[in-house]
Amino acid sequence: MEALESTPEVRARMRRQKSRNTGIEMALRSALHAAGLRYRVHRRPVKGVRREADIVFGPARVAVFVDGCFWHACPEHATWPRRNAKFWRTKIEGNRARDQDTDRRLAESGWLSVRVWEHETVEEAAARVHQVVRARRRDGRV
């Protein structure tokens, strides 16, 4: 594997990047809980599929993923680094391919994936998730 060109500042910044319990994720969970929804966090919705959702609504079979604009190539905010460009393009495109594969695998098992971008307002994202969960609940409760 080719060594990546980097600086100590970049390495330190990358080490600080959270992969779970990010600010938007925590705010979304808080809004959903305040709306009366109960859920599990950081769970694999489907046994045998090694993919972890950020928020899982078991009875409704809804898995919520909070995607970072950089890491998942947001159509509005994606940037492509100039330094180590080949590495980053491969990494980010791989993330997107894995996301699509995850959505497909969950759908095949009767689950619905909901993707929330980090730039979305918490209110909009929570309303969308709430609507989907309510529509998919068999007993009509939220």
DSSP file with accessible surface (Angstrom, degrees, kcal/mol):
  #  RESIDUE AA STRUCTURE BP1 BP2  ACC     N-H-->O    O-->H-N    N-H-->O    O-->H-N    TCO  KAPPA ALPHA  PHI   PSI    X-CA   Y-CA   Z-CA
    1    1 A M              0   0  216      0, 0.0     2,-0.2     0, 0.0     3,-0.0   0.000 360.0 360.0 360.0 137.5    0.0    0.0    0.0
    2    2 A E        -     0   0  156      1,-0.1     2,-0.2     0, 0.0     0, 0.0  -0.440 360.0-111.4 -74.1 135.5    1.3    3.4   -0.9
    3    3 A A        -     0   0   89     -2,-0.2     2,-0.3     1,-0.1    -1,-0.1  -0.485  32.6-123.8 -68.3 138.2    2.1    5.8    1.9
    4    4 A L        -     0   0   78     -2,-0.2     2,-0.5    -3,-0.0    -1,-0.1  -0.657  15.3-124.2 -86.6 139.4   -0.2    8.7    2.2
    5    5 A E        +     0   0  118     -2,-0.3     2,-0.3     2,-0.0    -1,-0.0  -0.681  52.2 144.7 -79.7 124.6    1.1   12.2    2.1
    6    6 A S        -     0   0   41     -2,-0.5     3,-0.0     4,-0.0    78,-0.0  -0.931  41.1-128.3-151.8 175.2   -0.1   14.0    5.3
    7    7 A T     >  -     0   0   38     -2,-0.3     4,-2.6     1,-0.1     5,-0.2  -0.889  33.1-110.5-126.3 160.3    0.8   16.5    8.0
    8    8 A P  H  > S+     0   0   82      0, 0.0     4,-2.4     0, 0.0     5,-0.2   0.882 119.0  54.3 -58.6 -35.1    0.7   16.2   11.7
    9    9 A E  H  > S+     0   0  130      2,-0.2     4,-2.4     1,-0.2     5,-0.2   0.916 109.4  46.3 -65.1 -43.1   -2.3   18.6   11.8
   10   10 A V  H  > S+     0   0   43      2,-0.2     4,-2.7     1,-0.2     5,-0.2   0.934 112.0  50.7 -66.1 -44.1   -4.3   16.5    9.4
   11   11 A R  H  X S+     0   0  107     -4,-2.6     4,-2.0     1,-0.2    -2,-0.2   0.927 111.4  48.5 -59.6 -42.5   -3.5   13.3   11.2
   12   12 A A  H  X S+     0   0   32     -4,-2.4     4,-1.2    -5,-0.2    -1,-0.2   0.917 111.8  49.3 -64.5 -42.2   -4.6   14.9   14.5
   13   13 A R  H  X S+     0   0  125     -4,-2.4     4,-0.5     1,-0.2     3,-0.4   0.918 110.7  50.0 -64.0 -41.7   -7.9   16.2   12.9
   14   14 A M  H >< S+     0   0   60     -4,-2.7     3,-1.0     1,-0.2    -1,-0.2   0.880 106.5  55.4 -66.7 -36.1   -8.7   12.8   11.4
   15   15 A R  H 3< S+     0   0  186     -4,-2.0    -1,-0.2     1,-0.2    -2,-0.2   0.795 104.7  54.7 -64.7 -29.2   -8.1   11.1   14.8
   16   16 A R  H 3< S+     0   0  173     -4,-1.2     2,-0.3    -3,-0.4    -1,-0.2   0.580  80.1 113.7 -81.4 -10.8  -10.7   13.4   16.4
   17   17 A Q    <<  -     0   0  100     -3,-1.0     2,-0.3    -4,-0.5    -3,-0.0  -0.467  62.8-139.6 -65.0 125.6  -13.4   12.5   13.9
   18   18 A K        -     0   0  131     -2,-0.3     3,-0.1     1,-0.1     4,-0.1  -0.639  17.8-169.4 -86.5 144.1  -16.2   10.7   15.6
   19   19 A S  S    S+     0   0  113     -2,-0.3     2,-0.3     1,-0.2    -1,-0.1   0.546  74.8  26.5-105.7 -12.3  -17.8    7.7   14.0
   20   20 A R  S    S+     0   0  104      1,-0.1    -1,-0.2    22,-0.0    34,-0.0  -0.980 112.7  27.1-146.9 158.4  -20.7    7.4   16.4
   21   21 A N  S    S+     0   0   57     -2,-0.3    -1,-0.1     1,-0.1    -2,-0.0   0.864  77.1 171.5  57.2  40.9  -22.6    9.7   18.8
   22   22 A T     >  -     0   0   37     -3,-0.1     4,-2.8     1,-0.1     5,-0.2  -0.246  48.7 -98.9 -71.2 168.6  -21.9   12.7   16.6
   23   23 A G  H  > S+     0   0   62      1,-0.2     4,-2.5     2,-0.2     5,-0.2   0.921 123.9  45.1 -57.3 -47.7  -23.5   16.0   17.3
   24   24 A I  H  > S+     0   0   30      2,-0.2     4,-2.6     1,-0.2    -1,-0.2   0.906 113.0  51.8 -66.4 -37.7  -26.2   15.6   14.7
   25   25 A E  H  > S+     0   0    3      2,-0.2     4,-2.6     1,-0.2    -2,-0.2   0.941 111.6  46.0 -63.9 -44.9  -26.9   12.0   15.7
   26   26 A M  H  X S+     0   0   86     -4,-2.8     4,-2.3     1,-0.2    -2,-0.2   0.912 113.5  49.3 -65.5 -41.1  -27.3   13.0   19.4
   27   27 A A  H  X S+     0   0   39     -4,-2.5     4,-2.4    -5,-0.2    -1,-0.2   0.906 111.8  49.1 -65.0 -40.9  -29.6   15.9   18.5
   28   28 A L  H  X S+     0   0    1     -4,-2.6     4,-2.6     2,-0.2     5,-0.2   0.935 110.9  49.5 -64.3 -45.4  -31.7   13.7   16.2
   29   29 A R  H  X S+     0   0   34     -4,-2.6     4,-2.6     1,-0.2    -2,-0.2   0.914 110.8  50.8 -60.5 -41.1  -32.0   11.0   18.9
   30   30 A S  H  X S+     0   0   79     -4,-2.3     4,-2.6     1,-0.2    -1,-0.2   0.924 111.3  47.5 -62.0 -44.7  -33.1   13.7   21.4
   31   31 A A  H  X S+     0   0   32     -4,-2.4     4,-1.4     2,-0.2    -2,-0.2   0.900 112.8  48.7 -64.9 -40.7  -35.7   15.0   19.0
   32   32 A L  H  <>S+     0   0    1     -4,-2.6     5,-2.3     2,-0.2    -2,-0.2   0.914 112.2  48.5 -66.1 -42.0  -37.1   11.6   18.3
   33   33 A H  H ><5S+     0   0   91     -4,-2.6     3,-1.9    -5,-0.2    -2,-0.2   0.927 109.0  53.0 -64.2 -42.3  -37.2   10.7   22.0
   34   34 A A  H 3<5S+     0   0   86     -4,-2.6    -1,-0.2     1,-0.3    -2,-0.2   0.814 104.4  57.3 -62.6 -28.3  -39.0   14.0   22.7
   35   35 A A  T 3<5S-     0   0   53     -4,-1.4    -1,-0.3    -5,-0.2    -2,-0.2   0.417 126.1-102.6 -82.6   0.6  -41.6   13.0   20.0
   36   36 A G  T < 5S+     0   0   34     -3,-1.9     2,-0.3     1,-0.3    -3,-0.2   0.504  75.8 138.4  94.9   4.1  -42.3    9.8   21.9
   37   37 A L      < -     0   0    1     -5,-2.3     2,-0.4    -6,-0.2    -1,-0.3  -0.634  36.2-157.7 -85.3 141.2  -40.3    7.4   19.7
   38   38 A R        +     0   0  147     -2,-0.3     2,-0.3   104,-0.1    -5,-0.0  -0.937  23.4 153.3-118.9 143.4  -38.3    4.7   21.3
   39   39 A Y        -     0   0   51     -2,-0.4     2,-0.3    18,-0.1    18,-0.2  -0.909  39.3-109.3-155.2 173.4  -35.4    3.0   19.6
   40   40 A R  E     -A   56   0A 153     16,-2.5    16,-3.0    -2,-0.3     2,-0.4  -0.840  31.4-136.3-111.5 155.7  -32.1    1.2   19.9
   41   41 A V  E    S+A   55   0A  48     -2,-0.3    14,-0.2    14,-0.2    13,-0.2  -0.895  71.0   2.3-118.9 145.5  -28.8    2.8   19.0
   42   42 A H  E    S+     0   0A  20     12,-1.4     2,-0.3    -2,-0.4    -1,-0.2   0.928  89.1 144.2  50.1  61.9  -25.8    1.3   17.1
   43   43 A R  E     -A   53   0A 127     10,-1.1    10,-3.0    -3,-0.2    -1,-0.2  -0.901  57.1-117.3-125.2 156.3  -27.3   -2.0   16.3
   44   44 A R        -     0   0  139     -2,-0.3     8,-0.2     8,-0.3     6,-0.1  -0.839  24.4-160.0 -89.3 114.7  -27.2   -4.4   13.4
   45   45 A P  S    S+     0   0   20      0, 0.0     2,-0.5     0, 0.0    -1,-0.2   0.858  75.0  41.9 -65.7 -35.4  -30.8   -4.6   12.2
   46   46 A V  S >  S-     0   0   19      5,-0.3     3,-1.8     3,-0.3     5,-0.3  -0.955  85.9-122.6-120.9 126.4  -30.4   -7.9   10.4
   47   47 A K  T 3  S+     0   0  201     -2,-0.5     3,-0.1     1,-0.2     0, 0.0  -0.365  99.6  25.2 -62.1 140.0  -28.5  -10.9   11.7
   48   48 A G  T 3  S+     0   0   79      1,-0.2     2,-0.7    -2,-0.1    -1,-0.2   0.320  98.3 100.5  87.8 -10.2  -25.8  -12.0    9.3
   49   49 A V    <   -     0   0   16     -3,-1.8     2,-2.4     2,-0.1    -3,-0.3  -0.931  65.4-150.6-109.6 109.1  -25.5   -8.5    7.8
   50   50 A R        +     0   0  194     -2,-0.7     2,-0.4    -3,-0.1    -3,-0.1  -0.324  57.5 114.3 -81.0  59.7  -22.5   -6.8    9.4
   51   51 A R        -     0   0   51     -2,-2.4     2,-0.5    -5,-0.3    -5,-0.3  -0.998  53.2-149.5-130.5 130.6  -23.8   -3.3    9.0
   52   52 A E        -     0   0   85     -2,-0.4    -8,-0.3    -8,-0.2     2,-0.2  -0.869   6.3-149.3-106.5 127.8  -24.7   -1.2   12.0
   53   53 A A  E     -A   43   0A   0    -10,-3.0   -10,-1.1    -2,-0.5   -11,-0.3  -0.629  15.0-134.8 -89.5 153.2  -27.4    1.4   11.9
   54   54 A D  E    S+     0   0A  20     10,-1.4   -12,-1.4     1,-0.3     2,-0.4   0.889  93.7  17.0 -72.8 -39.8  -27.2    4.6   14.0
   55   55 A I  E    S-AB  41  64A   0      9,-1.9     9,-3.4   -14,-0.2     2,-0.4  -0.999  73.2-165.3-137.0 132.2  -30.8    4.3   15.1
   56   56 A V  E     -AB  40  63A   8    -16,-3.0   -16,-2.5    -2,-0.4     2,-0.7  -0.976  12.9-167.3-126.7 126.9  -33.0    1.2   14.9
   57   57 A F  E  >> - B   0  62A   7      5,-3.0     5,-1.9    -2,-0.4     4,-1.1  -0.882  14.2-172.3-108.1  94.7  -36.8    1.0   15.2
   58   58 A G  T >45S+     0   0   36     -2,-0.7     3,-0.8     1,-0.2    -1,-0.2   0.931  77.2  46.1 -58.0 -57.0  -37.3   -2.8   15.6
   59   59 A P  T 345S+     0   0   82      0, 0.0    79,-0.3     0, 0.0    -1,-0.2   0.864 120.1  41.5 -59.9 -33.3  -41.1   -3.1   15.4
   60   60 A A  T 345S-     0   0    3      2,-0.1    -2,-0.2    77,-0.1    52,-0.1   0.607 104.7-132.0 -86.1 -13.3  -41.3   -0.8   12.4
   61   61 A R  T <<5 +     0   0   86     -4,-1.1    51,-2.3    -3,-0.8     2,-0.4   0.945  55.0 145.7  57.7  52.6  -38.2   -2.3   10.8
   62   62 A V  E   < -Bc  57 112A   0     -5,-1.9    -5,-3.0    49,-0.2     2,-0.5  -0.984  31.9-166.0-122.1 128.8  -36.7    1.0   10.1
   63   63 A A  E     -Bc  56 113A   0     49,-2.7    51,-2.9    -2,-0.4     2,-0.5  -0.977   8.2-156.1-116.6 125.7  -32.9    1.6   10.2
   64   64 A V  E     -Bc  55 114A   0     -9,-3.4    -9,-1.9    -2,-0.5   -10,-1.4  -0.880   6.8-169.3-106.9 131.1  -31.7    5.2   10.3
   65   65 A F  E     - c   0 115A  13     49,-2.8    51,-3.0    -2,-0.5     2,-0.7  -0.982  11.9-152.2-119.2 126.3  -28.2    6.1    9.1
   66   66 A V  E     - c   0 116A  18     -2,-0.5     2,-0.4    49,-0.2    51,-0.2  -0.891  22.4-161.7 -99.1 109.9  -26.7    9.6    9.8
   67   67 A D  E     - c   0 117A   8     49,-3.2    51,-2.2    -2,-0.7     2,-0.2  -0.807  13.6-130.3-101.3 133.1  -24.3   10.2    6.9
   68   68 A G     >  -     0   0   14     -2,-0.4     4,-1.9    49,-0.2     6,-0.2  -0.561  17.9-129.5 -76.3 141.0  -21.5   12.8    6.9
   69   69 A C  T  4>S+     0   0    8     -2,-0.2     5,-2.3     1,-0.2     4,-0.4   0.889 106.1  41.1 -60.6 -41.3  -21.4   15.0    3.9
   70   70 A F  T >45S+     0   0   52      3,-0.2     3,-1.1     1,-0.2    -1,-0.2   0.967 116.4  46.6 -70.7 -51.5  -17.6   14.3    3.3
   71   71 A W  T 345S+     0   0   63      1,-0.3    -2,-0.2     2,-0.1    -1,-0.2   0.724 122.6  33.9 -68.3 -24.2  -17.5   10.6    4.1
   72   72 A H  T 3<5S-     0   0   28     -4,-1.9    -1,-0.3    23,-0.1    -2,-0.2   0.215 109.4-113.3-119.0  14.3  -20.6    9.7    2.0
   73   73 A A  T < 5 -     0   0    3     -3,-1.1    -3,-0.2    -4,-0.4    -4,-0.1   0.942  32.3-147.0  55.7  60.9  -20.2   12.2   -0.9
   74   74 A C     >< -     0   0    0     -5,-2.3     4,-2.2    -6,-0.2    -1,-0.1  -0.280  11.5-131.8 -54.1 133.3  -23.3   14.4   -0.3
   75   75 A P  T  4 S+     0   0  110      0, 0.0    -1,-0.2     0, 0.0    -2,-0.0   0.775 105.3  40.1 -63.2 -22.8  -24.6   15.7   -3.6
   76   76 A E  T  4 S+     0   0  140      1,-0.1    -2,-0.1    -7,-0.0    -3,-0.0   0.807 131.4  18.6 -91.9 -35.1  -24.8   19.2   -2.1
   77   77 A H  T  4 S+     0   0   89     -8,-0.1    -3,-0.1     2,-0.1    -4,-0.1   0.337  80.0 135.6-124.6   5.7  -21.6   19.4   -0.1
   78   78 A A     <  -     0   0   36     -4,-2.2     2,-0.4    -5,-0.1    -8,-0.1  -0.299  30.1-170.5 -61.6 139.3  -19.2   16.7   -1.2
   79   79 A T        -     0   0   86    -10,-0.1    -6,-0.1    -9,-0.1    -5,-0.1  -0.970  15.2-144.0-127.4 148.5  -15.6   17.8   -1.7
   80   80 A W        -     0   0   92     -2,-0.4     5,-0.1    -7,-0.0     9,-0.0  -0.947  23.4-128.7-114.6 112.1  -12.8   15.9   -3.3
   81   81 A P        -     0   0   36      0, 0.0     8,-0.1     0, 0.0     7,-0.1  -0.239   5.8-150.4 -59.1 144.8   -9.4   16.4   -1.6
   82   82 A R  S >  S+     0   0  237      2,-0.1     3,-1.0     3,-0.1     2,-0.3   0.842  80.6  74.4 -82.7 -37.2   -6.5   17.3   -3.9
   83   83 A R  T 3  S+     0   0  115      1,-0.3     5,-0.1     2,-0.1   -79,-0.0  -0.615 117.8   0.5 -78.8 133.7   -3.9   15.7   -1.7
   84   84 A N  T 3> S+     0   0   33     -2,-0.3     4,-2.4     3,-0.1    -1,-0.3   0.876  85.9 166.8  56.7  38.8   -4.0   11.9   -1.9
   85   85 A A  H <>  +     0   0   48     -3,-1.0     4,-2.6     1,-0.2     5,-0.2   0.868  67.3  50.4 -55.8 -43.8   -6.9   12.3   -4.4
   86   86 A K  H  > S+     0   0  168      1,-0.2     4,-2.3     2,-0.2    -1,-0.2   0.934 111.3  48.8 -63.9 -45.0   -6.9    8.7   -5.6
   87   87 A F  H  > S+     0   0   63      1,-0.2     4,-2.6     2,-0.2    -2,-0.2   0.945 114.5  44.8 -58.2 -49.6   -7.0    7.3   -2.1
   88   88 A W  H  X S+     0   0   37     -4,-2.4     4,-2.9     2,-0.2     5,-0.3   0.889 111.5  51.5 -67.9 -38.2   -9.9    9.5   -1.0
   89   89 A R  H  X S+     0   0  103     -4,-2.6     4,-2.6    -5,-0.2     5,-0.3   0.951 113.1  46.1 -63.3 -43.9  -11.9    9.0   -4.2
   90   90 A T  H  X S+     0   0   93     -4,-2.3     4,-2.0    -5,-0.2    -2,-0.2   0.927 114.8  48.0 -62.1 -45.0  -11.6    5.2   -3.7
   91   91 A K  H  X S+     0   0   84     -4,-2.6     4,-2.0    -5,-0.2    -2,-0.2   0.948 115.8  41.9 -61.4 -50.5  -12.4    5.5    0.0
   92   92 A I  H  X S+     0   0    2     -4,-2.9     4,-2.3     2,-0.2    -2,-0.2   0.914 114.7  49.8 -70.5 -40.1  -15.5    7.7   -0.5
   93   93 A E  H  X S+     0   0   97     -4,-2.6     4,-2.4    -5,-0.3    -1,-0.2   0.880 109.8  53.4 -65.6 -34.2  -16.8    5.8   -3.5
   94   94 A G  H  X S+     0   0   37     -4,-2.0     4,-2.5    -5,-0.3    -2,-0.2   0.901 106.7  52.0 -64.2 -40.4  -16.4    2.6   -1.5
   95   95 A N  H  X S+     0   0    7     -4,-2.0     4,-2.4     2,-0.2    -2,-0.2   0.926 110.4  48.2 -60.4 -44.5  -18.5    4.1    1.3
   96   96 A R  H  X S+     0   0  104     -4,-2.3     4,-2.2     2,-0.2    -2,-0.2   0.908 111.1  49.8 -64.8 -40.8  -21.2    5.0   -1.2
   97   97 A A  H  X S+     0   0   55     -4,-2.4     4,-2.4     1,-0.2    -1,-0.2   0.916 111.1  49.6 -64.1 -40.6  -21.2    1.5   -2.7
   98   98 A R  H  X S+     0   0  101     -4,-2.5     4,-2.9     2,-0.2    -2,-0.2   0.905 108.7  53.6 -64.9 -39.7  -21.4    0.0    0.8
   99   99 A D  H  X S+     0   0   18     -4,-2.4     4,-2.6     2,-0.2    -2,-0.2   0.932 110.3  46.5 -59.6 -45.4  -24.3    2.3    1.6
  100  100 A Q  H  X S+     0   0  131     -4,-2.2     4,-2.2     2,-0.2    -2,-0.2   0.910 112.9  49.5 -64.2 -40.8  -26.2    1.1   -1.5
  101  101 A D  H  X S+     0   0   35     -4,-2.4     4,-2.8     2,-0.2    -2,-0.2   0.909 110.5  50.9 -64.8 -40.5  -25.5   -2.5   -0.7
  102  102 A T  H  X S+     0   0    4     -4,-2.9     4,-2.7     2,-0.2     5,-0.3   0.943 109.8  49.3 -61.3 -48.0  -26.6   -2.0    2.9
  103  103 A D  H  X S+     0   0   51     -4,-2.6     4,-2.4     1,-0.2    -1,-0.2   0.910 112.8  48.2 -59.1 -41.8  -29.9   -0.5    1.8
  104  104 A R  H  X S+     0   0  114     -4,-2.2     4,-2.4     2,-0.2    -2,-0.2   0.942 112.0  48.2 -64.7 -46.8  -30.5   -3.3   -0.7
  105  105 A R  H  X S+     0   0   88     -4,-2.8     4,-0.9     1,-0.2    -2,-0.2   0.900 113.2  47.5 -62.7 -42.0  -29.7   -6.0    1.9
  106  106 A L  H ><>S+     0   0    1     -4,-2.7     5,-2.9    -5,-0.2     3,-0.8   0.924 110.5  52.0 -65.7 -42.5  -32.0   -4.5    4.5
  107  107 A A  H ><5S+     0   0   62     -4,-2.4     3,-2.0    -5,-0.3    -2,-0.2   0.906 104.8  56.3 -60.6 -39.8  -34.8   -4.1    1.9
  108  108 A E  H 3<5S+     0   0  136     -4,-2.4    -1,-0.3     1,-0.3    -2,-0.2   0.772 108.3  49.2 -63.1 -23.1  -34.5   -7.7    1.0
  109  109 A S  T <<5S-     0   0   48     -4,-0.9    -1,-0.3    -3,-0.8    -2,-0.2   0.239 127.4 -98.5 -99.5  10.2  -35.1   -8.5    4.7
  110  110 A G  T < 5S+     0   0   37     -3,-2.0     2,-0.3     1,-0.3    -3,-0.2   0.606  82.7 127.4  87.0  12.6  -38.1   -6.3    4.9
  111  111 A W      < -     0   0   23     -5,-2.9     2,-0.5    -6,-0.2    -1,-0.3  -0.693  50.7-139.6-100.7 156.7  -36.4   -3.3    6.5
  112  112 A L  E     -c   62   0A  66    -51,-2.3   -49,-2.7    -2,-0.3     2,-0.4  -0.966  12.1-147.1-115.6 127.2  -36.4    0.3    5.3
  113  113 A S  E     -c   63   0A  23     -2,-0.5     2,-0.5   -51,-0.2   -49,-0.2  -0.802   9.1-164.1 -90.9 133.6  -33.2    2.4    5.4
  114  114 A V  E     -c   64   0A   8    -51,-2.9   -49,-2.8    -2,-0.4     2,-0.5  -0.984   6.7-156.1-117.0 122.9  -33.6    6.1    6.1
  115  115 A R  E     -c   65   0A  40     -2,-0.5     2,-0.5   -51,-0.2   -49,-0.2  -0.883   7.8-170.3-103.5 126.0  -30.5    8.2    5.2
  116  116 A V  E     -c   66   0A   0    -51,-3.0   -49,-3.2    -2,-0.5     2,-0.3  -0.965  15.6-139.5-115.4 126.6  -30.1   11.5    7.0
  117  117 A W  E >   -c   67   0A  53     -2,-0.5     3,-1.8   -51,-0.2   -49,-0.2  -0.639  18.9-123.6 -83.5 146.1  -27.4   13.9    5.9
  118  118 A E  T 3  S+     0   0   94    -51,-2.2   -50,-0.1    -2,-0.3    -1,-0.1   0.762 110.1  58.7 -61.2 -21.7  -25.4   15.8    8.5
  119  119 A H  T 3  S+     0   0   65      2,-0.1    -1,-0.3     3,-0.0     3,-0.1   0.622  82.5 103.8 -85.4 -10.8  -26.4   19.1    6.9
  120  120 A E  S <  S-     0   0   30     -3,-1.8     2,-0.1     1,-0.1    -4,-0.0  -0.384  82.4-105.3 -67.4 148.8  -30.2   18.5    7.3
  121  121 A T     >  -     0   0   60      1,-0.1     4,-2.5    -2,-0.1     5,-0.2  -0.444  23.5-124.7 -71.2 148.4  -31.9   20.3   10.1
  122  122 A V  H  > S+     0   0   30      1,-0.2     4,-3.0     2,-0.2     5,-0.3   0.898 110.4  54.9 -59.8 -40.4  -32.8   18.2   13.1
  123  123 A E  H  > S+     0   0  144      1,-0.2     4,-2.2     2,-0.2    -1,-0.2   0.919 110.2  44.5 -61.6 -45.9  -36.4   19.2   12.8
  124  124 A E  H  > S+     0   0  121      2,-0.2     4,-2.2     1,-0.2    -1,-0.2   0.928 116.3  46.4 -64.7 -45.9  -36.7   18.1    9.2
  125  125 A A  H  X S+     0   0    0     -4,-2.5     4,-2.7     2,-0.2     5,-0.2   0.932 113.3  48.6 -63.9 -44.6  -34.9   14.8    9.7
  126  126 A A  H  X S+     0   0   13     -4,-3.0     4,-2.9    -5,-0.2     5,-0.2   0.908 111.2  50.6 -63.7 -40.9  -36.9   14.0   12.9
  127  127 A A  H  X S+     0   0   61     -4,-2.2     4,-2.3    -5,-0.3    -1,-0.2   0.914 111.8  47.8 -63.1 -42.1  -40.2   14.7   11.1
  128  128 A R  H  X S+     0   0   83     -4,-2.2     4,-2.2     2,-0.2    -2,-0.2   0.938 114.5  45.2 -64.7 -46.6  -39.2   12.5    8.2
  129  129 A V  H  X S+     0   0    0     -4,-2.7     4,-2.8     1,-0.2     5,-0.3   0.937 112.4  52.1 -62.8 -44.9  -38.1    9.6   10.5
  130  130 A H  H  X S+     0   0   34     -4,-2.9     4,-2.6    -5,-0.2     5,-0.2   0.921 109.9  48.9 -57.9 -45.1  -41.2   10.0   12.6
  131  131 A Q  H  X S+     0   0  120     -4,-2.3     4,-2.3    -5,-0.2    -1,-0.2   0.922 112.9  47.1 -62.6 -44.2  -43.5    9.8    9.6
  132  132 A V  H  X S+     0   0   31     -4,-2.2     4,-1.8     2,-0.2    -2,-0.2   0.931 113.5  47.4 -65.3 -45.2  -41.8    6.7    8.2
  133  133 A V  H  X S+     0   0    2     -4,-2.8     4,-1.3     1,-0.2    -2,-0.2   0.937 112.4  49.3 -63.5 -45.9  -41.8    4.9   11.5
  134  134 A R  H  < S+     0   0  117     -4,-2.6     3,-0.5    -5,-0.3    -1,-0.2   0.917 111.3  50.1 -59.7 -42.2  -45.5    5.7   12.1
  135  135 A A  H  < S+     0   0   84     -4,-2.3    -1,-0.2     1,-0.2    -2,-0.2   0.826 114.0  45.2 -67.5 -29.5  -46.4    4.5    8.6
  136  136 A R  H  < S+     0   0   87     -4,-1.8     2,-0.3    -3,-0.2    -1,-0.2   0.591  84.7 107.0 -93.5 -10.4  -44.6    1.2    9.1
  137  137 A R    ><  -     0   0   39     -4,-1.3     3,-0.7    -3,-0.5   -77,-0.1  -0.520  59.7-151.5 -70.9 130.6  -45.8    0.4   12.6
  138  138 A R  T 3  S+     0   0  210     -2,-0.3    -1,-0.2   -79,-0.3   -78,-0.1   0.849  94.3  47.4 -70.0 -35.7  -48.3   -2.5   12.4
  139  139 A D  T 3  S-     0   0   83      2,-0.1    -1,-0.2     1,-0.0     3,-0.1   0.451 108.3-120.4 -89.6   0.2  -50.2   -1.4   15.5
  140  140 A G  S <  S+     0   0   53     -3,-0.7     2,-0.1     1,-0.3    -2,-0.1   0.389  72.7 124.0  80.8  -7.0  -50.4    2.2   14.5
  141  141 A R              0   0  153      1,-0.1    -1,-0.3     0, 0.0    -4,-0.1  -0.426 360.0 360.0 -80.8 163.7  -48.6    3.4   17.6
  142  142 A V              0   0   59     -2,-0.1    -1,-0.1    -3,-0.1  -104,-0.1  -0.546 360.0 360.0-109.0 360.0  -45.4    5.6   17.4
